[in-house]
């Protein structure tokens, strides 16, 4: 498997390579997100792992750029795992089209699970309820997303508690 990793942090390179590297696995490390599309053109990766905070072009911008190039036919589809700094960043990963995301700190077990799920066409998410679907699958006909959000709001209301 060939993995494209975009980060400017050495510790992330170490964590990802140690967790996902096997005897037949290869890595391309991009320290500048602006060269990711060129790397995908040169050698199509089986998986891309992007750090949310990476130099001049972080994981969200890189993923959005790849998805735009994919939609125009300029690049193939590349499964993406985004490495998030905090749970509050989940909405960024959902909106840009990443198939998976992990919240730092990282560990080998979670990285392996995420990679396996995403490479096999699935999703891997952290920081959202188990039954929450990725944004792409939630958007259907105009209005369906708004109805789903309204249903969610109703189901999460708390009942008033009686004192006594």
Residue pairs with C-beta under 8 A, 6 or more apart in sequence:
1 20
1 22
1 24
1 25
1 26
1 46
1 47
1 119
2 25
2 26
2 27
2 28
2 43
2 44
2 45
2 46
2 47
3 16
3 20
3 25
3 26
3 27
3 28
3 45
3 46
3 47
3 48
3 49
3 115
4 27
4 28
4 30
4 36
4 39
4 40
4 45
4 47
4 48
4 49
4 78
5 12
5 13
5 16
5 17
5 27
5 28
5 29
5 30
5 48
5 49
5 50
6 29
6 30
6 31
6 33
6 36
6 48
6 49
6 50
6 51
6 54
6 59
6 62
7 13
7 16
7 29
7 30
7 31
7 49
7 50
7 51
7 54
7 83
8 31
8 32
8 51
8 54
8 55
9 51
9 54
12 51
12 83
12 106
13 29
15 106
15 108
15 111
16 27
16 49
16 106
16 111
17 27
18 108
19 106
19 107
19 108
19 111
19 112
20 47
20 49
20 111
20 112
20 115
21 27
28 39
28 43
28 45
30 36
30 39
31 54
31 55
32 55
32 56
32 57
33 50
33 54
33 55
33 56
33 57
33 58
33 59
33 61
33 62
34 56
34 57
36 48
36 50
36 57
36 62
36 65
36 66
37 65
37 66
37 69
37 75
39 45
40 48
40 66
40 75
40 76
40 78
41 75
44 76
44 78
45 78
46 79
46 119
47 78
47 79
47 80
47 81
47 115
47 118
47 119
48 66
48 78
48 79
48 80
48 81
49 80
49 81
49 82
49 83
49 115
50 58
50 59
50 62
50 63
50 80
50 81
50 82
50 83
50 98
51 58
51 59
51 82
51 83
52 58
52 59
52 60
52 82
52 83
52 84
52 85
52 89
52 92
52 93
53 59
53 85
54 62
57 65
59 82
59 83
59 93
59 98
60 82
60 92
60 93
60 95
60 96
63 80
63 82
63 93
63 96
63 97
63 98
64 96
64 97
66 75
66 78
66 80
67 96
67 97
69 75
70 76
70 77
70 78
79 99
79 100
79 118
79 119
79 121
80 97
80 98
80 99
80 100
80 118
81 98
81 99
81 100
81 101
81 102
81 114
81 115
81 118
81 124
82 92
82 93
82 96
82 98
82 100
82 101
82 102
83 101
83 102
83 104
83 106
84 90
84 92
84 93
84 101
84 102
84 103
84 104
84 126
84 127
85 103
85 104
86 103
86 104
87 103
87 126
87 127
89 103
90 101
90 103
90 125
90 126
90 127
90 128
93 101
94 128
94 134
94 135
95 135
97 136
99 118
99 122
99 123
99 124
99 134
100 114
100 117
100 118
100 123
100 124
100 125
101 114
101 124
101 125
101 126
101 127
102 110
102 111
102 114
102 124
102 126
103 126
103 127
110 126
113 124
114 124
117 123
117 124
118 124
123 134
125 132
125 134
138 144
138 145
138 148
139 145
